[in-house]
Amino acid sequence: MNFQDIIRKKRDGKSLDEIEIKYLVKGISDGSLPDYQVSAWAMAVYFQGMDDRETRDLAMAMAYSGDVVDLSFIPGIKVDKHSTGGVGDKTTLVVIPLVAAAGVPVAKMSGRGLGHTGGTVDKYASIPGFQVERGFTEFTNQVQQVGAAVISQSGNLVPADKKLYAIRDVTATVESIPLIASSIMSKKIASGADSILLDVKVGSGAFMNEQQEAENLARTMVEIGKRAGRQTIAVLSDMDQPLGRMVGNTLEVKEAVDCLRGQGPDDLLELSVVLASYMLILGGKCSGLEEASCCIKKLLYSGQGLAKFNELVQAQGGSLNYNLENYGLIEATIKRKVLADDQGFISALDAYRIGHTAMMLGAGRERLEDRIDYAVGIEILKKRGDFVYPGDVLAVLHINDENKIETASKEILRAYTITPNRPENKPLILDIIE
């Protein structure tokens, strides 16, 4: 088969058949196709797109390009969760123990953070002693015994996607919806879950800024899941401002634990309950949203969700001290307040700028090889709709490098838009796609 013909075919807007896509994926995996040809094909897809069948075939071919996790020996319907990435998004830490406490097993493989969005694995890794690197056998045994496990993506899982993503990253083709959808779903399928819940973020701090784009992505992924035999639901949620009040790894762990104690911020509680409820539906425990929501709230406010979180943490070598205010998590050496310089209502809080500032402080990675400072981050005290006077504290910087204080403070101020009129309320849950 001549790969030049495949490039030409896609360049001209024609559909590739399943055999051609399998040839493409094999060539990416084993290195027989040079990067410059794969780059040309990715650019052709960026401009011409792919139909639903092509996108599904690409996702399935990449899913089986390496190791595939077998969870069939674990009783029950295994449910996985994926977020497209946001700022302050620590819902996985809250949702997984609640769902596992309800009897739905969750086997979660997560990536590390890159850019302005945080990584779930990095949050867990900030817990003293927590081991995110686990072999498949340890991973599956823990899911069977505890009901949940969270590990980093490792080994030979979806090698074609890893190589293709690296090419997309340097060729400005990351934003292609078929390539995004097939990338996400290939990893979810290879991870072995029976059902998949997707949290698709929309707004300034998300990968998708416009709701229509996010809906297109969500529908494409739900269709891939359906065709692959995985029941899939997508929740579209707002990411124009950070979720919750903490941005940064140990700060977000503390907020997640507070949430599991029934004391978290309203938006984090709301989204966590919705996501967990849909996971119960996918796991066959409840038939409708109202029943599932009641179940999750009982587990949350009875402390069973927190107990399951502790069980998961201990099973992976971690420990928290609930006798201490910070639960024994490491803290930054410097805390600096950022004060409002105007009077009025906060009409916007730019999630991207907040996330980028947190990354600049050391809470995230600009490059994969960057080291993370788990203690640093941003504590947000005022959000959209709040009224402020000059001198009110908008946010608190948690910093270990005093040289970054001035720049970070200016960036936080730029993230806030203050106007005379109260902004309209914006829903947190924008749409549900089943």
Summary of the structure (lengths in Angstrom):
residues: 434
radius of gyration: 21.7
end to end distance: 38.2
largest distance: 68.3
contacts: 1597
relative contact order: 0.14
helix: 46%
strand: 17%
